[in-house]
Amino acid sequence: MSADKIRIRKSIYPKVQMWCQSLEVSESEFVHEALTHYIRFLSGKPTGSNIVEFSSVETCVEQPEDIDIDDFDGGIAL
């Protein structure tokens, strides 16, 4: 079994190169981490994602004041 020789498809190779340069890792390290992430995901285990949730996020959209649902026509007032 030659699992250590993995080919990267031509269609995604430019993106792999871009991410390797951005993350400053080799292609083999990138592929290893990607496979580890995917296997953990398929196994239902935490993937170790670096996504940080912020507990306090201010709302960007103003909430409309008293709206009568019967008079709402679904339009947008500019």
TISESE-396516 format. One record per atom (N, C-alpha, C): residue number from 1; atom name; x, y, z; chain. Coordinates in nm, 2 decimals. Example, Ala and Ser with C-alpha at 12.3 -4.5 7.8 and 13.67 -1.06 7.14 Angstrom:
2
    nr   atom       c1       c2       c3   kette
     1      N     1.32    -0.57     0.78       A
     1     CA     1.23    -0.45     0.78       A
     1      C     1.32    -0.33     0.78       A
     2      N     1.28    -0.22     0.71       A
     2     CA     1.37    -0.11     0.71       A
     2      C     1.29     0.00     0.79       A
// end
This chain:
78
    nr   atom       c1       c2       c3   kette
     1      N     0.08    -0.12     0.00       A
     1     CA     0.00     0.00     0.00       A
     1      C     0.09     0.12     0.00       A
     2      N     0.07     0.21    -0.09       A
     2     CA     0.15     0.33    -0.10       A
     2      C     0.07     0.46    -0.06       A
     3      N     0.02     0.46     0.06       A
     3     CA    -0.06     0.57     0.11       A
     3      C     0.02     0.70     0.12       A
     4      N     0.15     0.69     0.13       A
     4     CA     0.23     0.81     0.15       A
     4      C     0.25     0.88     0.02       A
     5      N     0.21     0.83    -0.09       A
     5     CA     0.22     0.90    -0.22       A
     5      C     0.08     0.93    -0.27       A
     6      N     0.04     1.06    -0.24       A
     6     CA    -0.09     1.10    -0.27       A
     6      C    -0.08     1.21    -0.38       A
     7      N    -0.16     1.19    -0.49       A
     7     CA    -0.16     1.29    -0.60       A
     7      C    -0.27     1.39    -0.57       A
     8      N    -0.24     1.51    -0.60       A
     8     CA    -0.33     1.62    -0.58       A
     8      C    -0.38     1.65    -0.72       A
     9      N    -0.51     1.65    -0.74       A
     9     CA    -0.57     1.68    -0.87       A
     9      C    -0.53     1.82    -0.93       A
    10      N    -0.51     1.82    -1.06       A
    10     CA    -0.47     1.95    -1.12       A
    10      C    -0.57     2.06    -1.09       A
    11      N    -0.70     2.02    -1.08       A
    11     CA    -0.80     2.13    -1.07       A
    11      C    -0.79     2.20    -0.93       A
    12      N    -0.74     2.13    -0.83       A
    12     CA    -0.73     2.20    -0.70       A
    12      C    -0.59     2.23    -0.66       A
    13      N    -0.49     2.19    -0.74       A
    13     CA    -0.35     2.21    -0.70       A
    13      C    -0.31     2.35    -0.68       A
    14      N    -0.36     2.45    -0.77       A
    14     CA    -0.33     2.59    -0.74       A
    14      C    -0.38     2.64    -0.60       A
    15      N    -0.50     2.59    -0.56       A
    15     CA    -0.55     2.63    -0.43       A
    15      C    -0.46     2.57    -0.32       A
    16      N    -0.42     2.45    -0.34       A
    16     CA    -0.34     2.38    -0.24       A
    16      C    -0.20     2.46    -0.22       A
    17      N    -0.15     2.49    -0.34       A
    17     CA    -0.02     2.57    -0.33       A
    17      C    -0.04     2.70    -0.26       A
    18      N    -0.15     2.77    -0.29       A
    18     CA    -0.18     2.90    -0.23       A
    18      C    -0.19     2.89    -0.08       A
    19      N    -0.26     2.78    -0.03       A
    19     CA    -0.28     2.77     0.11       A
    19      C    -0.15     2.72     0.18       A
    20      N    -0.07     2.64     0.11       A
    20     CA     0.06     2.60     0.16       A
    20      C     0.15     2.72     0.18       A
    21      N     0.15     2.81     0.09       A
    21     CA     0.23     2.94     0.10       A
    21      C     0.18     3.03     0.21       A
    22      N     0.05     3.04     0.22       A
    22     CA    -0.01     3.13     0.32       A
    22      C     0.01     3.07     0.46       A
    23      N     0.00     2.94     0.47       A
    23     CA     0.02     2.88     0.61       A
    23      C     0.16     2.85     0.64       A
    24      N     0.25     2.86     0.53       A
    24     CA     0.39     2.83     0.55       A
    24      C     0.41     2.69     0.59       A
    25      N     0.35     2.59     0.52       A
    25     CA     0.36     2.45     0.54       A
    25      C     0.39     2.38     0.41       A
    26      N     0.45     2.26     0.42       A
    26     CA     0.48     2.19     0.30       A
    26      C     0.35     2.12     0.25       A
    27      N     0.35     2.08     0.12       A
    27     CA     0.23     2.01     0.07       A
    27      C     0.20     1.89     0.14       A
    28      N     0.30     1.81     0.18       A
    28     CA     0.27     1.68     0.25       A
    28      C     0.21     1.71     0.39       A
    29      N     0.26     1.82     0.45       A
    29     CA     0.20     1.85     0.58       A
    29      C     0.06     1.90     0.57       A
    30      N     0.03     1.97     0.46       A
    30     CA    -0.10     2.02     0.44       A
    30      C    -0.20     1.90     0.41       A
    31      N    -0.16     1.81     0.33       A
    31     CA    -0.24     1.69     0.30       A
    31      C    -0.26     1.61     0.42       A
    32      N    -0.16     1.59     0.50       A
    32     CA    -0.17     1.51     0.63       A
    32      C    -0.27     1.58     0.72       A
    33      N    -0.27     1.71     0.74       A
    33     CA    -0.36     1.78     0.83       A
    33      C    -0.50     1.77     0.77       A
    34      N    -0.52     1.78     0.64       A
    34     CA    -0.65     1.78     0.57       A
    34      C    -0.71     1.64     0.59       A
    35      N    -0.63     1.53     0.57       A
    35     CA    -0.68     1.40     0.59       A
    35      C    -0.72     1.37     0.74       A
    36      N    -0.64     1.42     0.83       A
    36     CA    -0.66     1.40     0.97       A
    36      C    -0.80     1.47     1.01       A
    37      N    -0.81     1.59     0.96       A
    37     CA    -0.94     1.67     0.98       A
    37      C    -1.06     1.59     0.93       A
    38      N    -1.05     1.54     0.81       A
    38     CA    -1.16     1.48     0.74       A
    38      C    -1.19     1.34     0.81       A
    39      N    -1.09     1.27     0.85       A
    39     CA    -1.12     1.14     0.92       A
    39      C    -1.18     1.17     1.06       A
    40      N    -1.14     1.27     1.13       A
    40     CA    -1.20     1.30     1.26       A
    40      C    -1.35     1.35     1.24       A
    41      N    -1.37     1.43     1.13       A
    41     CA    -1.51     1.47     1.10       A
    41      C    -1.60     1.35     1.07       A
    42      N    -1.55     1.26     0.99       A
    42     CA    -1.63     1.14     0.96       A
    42      C    -1.65     1.05     1.08       A
    43      N    -1.56     1.05     1.17       A
    43     CA    -1.58     0.97     1.29       A
    43      C    -1.66     1.04     1.40       A
    44      N    -1.71     1.16     1.37       A
    44     CA    -1.79     1.23     1.46       A
    44      C    -1.72     1.30     1.58       A
    45      N    -1.58     1.31     1.57       A
    45     CA    -1.50     1.37     1.67       A
    45      C    -1.48     1.51     1.64       A
    46      N    -1.44     1.59     1.75       A
    46     CA    -1.41     1.73     1.72       A
    46      C    -1.30     1.74     1.63       A
    47      N    -1.30     1.84     1.54       A
    47     CA    -1.20     1.85     1.43       A
    47      C    -1.09     1.95     1.47       A
    48      N    -1.10     2.01     1.59       A
    48     CA    -1.00     2.10     1.63       A
    48      C    -1.00     2.23     1.55       A
    49      N    -1.12     2.27     1.51       A
    49     CA    -1.13     2.39     1.43       A
    49      C    -1.08     2.51     1.50       A
    50      N    -1.03     2.61     1.43       A
    50     CA    -0.98     2.73     1.50       A
    50      C    -1.08     2.84     1.49       A
    51      N    -1.21     2.81     1.47       A
    51     CA    -1.31     2.91     1.47       A
    51      C    -1.35     2.95     1.61       A
    52      N    -1.34     3.08     1.63       A
    52     CA    -1.37     3.13     1.77       A
    52      C    -1.51     3.19     1.77       A
    53      N    -1.59     3.15     1.86       A
    53     CA    -1.72     3.22     1.88       A
    53      C    -1.71     3.33     1.98       A
    54      N    -1.77     3.44     1.94       A
    54     CA    -1.77     3.56     2.03       A
    54      C    -1.90     3.56     2.10       A
    55      N    -1.89     3.58     2.23       A
    55     CA    -2.01     3.57     2.32       A
    55      C    -2.09     3.70     2.30       A
    56      N    -2.03     3.81     2.28       A
    56     CA    -2.11     3.94     2.27       A
    56      C    -2.09     4.00     2.13       A
    57      N    -2.19     3.99     2.05       A
    57     CA    -2.18     4.05     1.92       A
    57      C    -2.30     4.14     1.91       A
    58      N    -2.27     4.27     1.87       A
    58     CA    -2.38     4.37     1.86       A
    58      C    -2.45     4.35     1.74       A
    59      N    -2.58     4.37     1.74       A
    59     CA    -2.67     4.36     1.63       A
    59      C    -2.65     4.47     1.53       A
    60      N    -2.63     4.44     1.40       A
    60     CA    -2.61     4.55     1.30       A
    60      C    -2.74     4.60     1.24       A
    61      N    -2.84     4.52     1.25       A
    61     CA    -2.97     4.56     1.19       A
    61      C    -3.06     4.62     1.30       A
    62      N    -3.12     4.73     1.27       A
    62     CA    -3.22     4.79     1.36       A
    62      C    -3.35     4.71     1.36       A
    63      N    -3.40     4.68     1.47       A
    63     CA    -3.52     4.61     1.48       A
    63      C    -3.64     4.71     1.46       A
    64      N    -3.73     4.68     1.37       A
    64     CA    -3.84     4.77     1.35       A
    64      C    -3.93     4.78     1.47       A
    65      N    -3.99     4.89     1.48       A
    65     CA    -4.08     4.91     1.59       A
    65      C    -4.22     4.85     1.55       A
    66      N    -4.31     4.85     1.64       A
    66     CA    -4.44     4.79     1.63       A
    66      C    -4.48     4.77     1.48       A
    67      N    -4.48     4.65     1.43       A
    67     CA    -4.53     4.62     1.30       A
    67      C    -4.66     4.54     1.31       A
    68      N    -4.76     4.59     1.24       A
    68     CA    -4.88     4.52     1.23       A
    68      C    -4.87     4.42     1.12       A
    69      N    -4.88     4.29     1.15       A
    69     CA    -4.86     4.18     1.06       A
    69      C    -4.97     4.19     0.95       A
    70      N    -5.09     4.23     0.98       A
    70     CA    -5.19     4.24     0.88       A
    70      C    -5.17     4.34     0.77       A
    71      N    -5.09     4.45     0.81       A
    71     CA    -5.06     4.56     0.71       A
    71      C    -4.93     4.53     0.64       A
    72      N    -4.86     4.43     0.67       A
    72     CA    -4.72     4.41     0.61       A
    72      C    -4.74     4.35     0.47       A
    73      N    -4.68     4.42     0.37       A
    73     CA    -4.69     4.38     0.23       A
    73      C    -4.56     4.31     0.18       A
    74      N    -4.46     4.30     0.27       A
    74     CA    -4.34     4.24     0.23       A
    74      C    -4.24     4.33     0.15       A
    75      N    -4.27     4.45     0.14       A
    75     CA    -4.19     4.55     0.06       A
    75      C    -4.08     4.60     0.15       A
    76      N    -3.99     4.68     0.09       A
    76     CA    -3.88     4.74     0.16       A
    76      C    -3.89     4.89     0.14       A
    77      N    -3.90     4.96     0.25       A
    77     CA    -3.90     5.11     0.24       A
    77      C    -3.76     5.16     0.23       A
    78      N    -3.74     5.25     0.13       A
    78     CA    -3.60     5.31     0.12       A
    78      C    -3.60     5.45     0.16       A
// end
